[in-house]
């Protein structure tokens, strides 16, 4: 078992009631068990956030390295989308 050290934390009355209720119903053996699980969850979420930040930084760097941006031509994009939609509709009509 890892080295266990005691710490003191401050909880609201509502939080303490919730912890004690979970122990009394048998959901957890002790309030310490609940706190340890909460810390494990926090550590896991923290690692996920750090990985998300690393990935976002990587994507940012890739975007910057890809060169200068160019303005989007939304009129052309709509025109192309309508053409693809018309082609798909024709293909659907032929298949039926």
Residue pairs with C-beta under 8 A, 6 or more apart in sequence:
9 35
11 19
19 31
19 34
19 35
20 31
22 28
22 34
23 29
23 30
23 31
23 34
28 34
28 37
